[in-house]
Amino acid sequence: MTKPFEVCRVRLGSPLQQALQSLDDSALGIVVVEEPSGRVVGTLTDGDVRRAFLKGATMATPLD
């Protein structure tokens, strides 16, 4: 069983596609971006993703 907020966490360096999937799965409208150690380094919203696409990001663009 997945813990309630596990689905809204994504690792730094993961592709944008994974963050979009987490946004969709969580339905919270936000994901927490973490280092491999688990330290939180930021958050990502659907608005951040749209702005990234407008600047030329692709689904394979890493989160960093």
C-alpha positions as CSV (number, residue, x, y, z in Angstrom):
1,M,0.0,0.0,0.0
2,T,1.3,3.5,-0.9
3,K,1.6,6.0,1.9
4,P,-0.7,9.0,1.3
5,F,2.0,11.5,0.2
6,E,4.5,9.1,-1.4
7,V,2.8,9.6,-4.8
8,C,3.5,13.4,-4.7
9,R,7.3,13.0,-4.3
10,V,9.8,12.9,-7.2
11,R,13.6,12.8,-7.2
12,L,15.8,15.6,-8.5
13,G,17.0,14.7,-12.0
14,S,13.9,12.7,-12.8
15,P,12.4,13.4,-16.2
16,L,9.6,15.9,-16.5
17,Q,7.3,13.1,-17.6
18,Q,7.7,11.4,-14.2
19,A,6.7,14.7,-12.4
20,L,3.7,15.0,-14.7
21,Q,2.6,11.5,-13.8
22,S,3.0,12.2,-10.1
23,L,1.0,15.4,-10.5
24,D,-1.8,13.5,-12.2
25,D,-1.7,10.5,-9.7
26,S,-1.7,12.7,-6.6
27,A,-4.5,15.1,-7.7
28,L,-3.0,17.6,-5.2
29,G,-1.7,19.9,-7.8
30,I,1.9,19.9,-6.5
31,V,4.8,17.5,-6.2
32,V,7.7,17.7,-3.8
33,V,11.2,17.5,-5.4
34,E,13.8,15.7,-3.3
35,E,17.5,14.8,-3.5
36,P,18.4,11.1,-3.4
37,S,19.0,11.6,0.3
38,G,15.4,12.6,0.8
39,R,16.1,16.3,1.5
40,V,13.4,18.5,-0.1
41,V,14.9,20.9,-2.6
42,G,11.6,22.4,-4.0
43,T,8.1,21.9,-5.3
44,L,6.6,21.7,-8.8
45,T,3.1,22.7,-9.9
46,D,1.3,22.3,-13.2
47,G,1.9,26.0,-13.8
48,D,5.7,25.4,-13.5
49,V,5.4,22.6,-16.0
50,R,3.5,24.8,-18.5
51,R,6.1,27.5,-18.2
52,A,8.9,25.0,-18.7
53,F,7.2,23.7,-22.0
54,L,6.9,27.3,-23.2
55,K,10.6,27.7,-22.6
56,G,11.4,24.6,-24.7
57,A,11.4,21.8,-22.2
58,T,10.4,18.3,-23.3
59,M,9.0,15.3,-21.5
60,A,12.6,14.0,-21.1
61,T,14.0,17.2,-19.6
62,P,15.4,16.5,-16.1
63,L,14.2,18.2,-13.0
64,D,17.1,20.3,-11.9
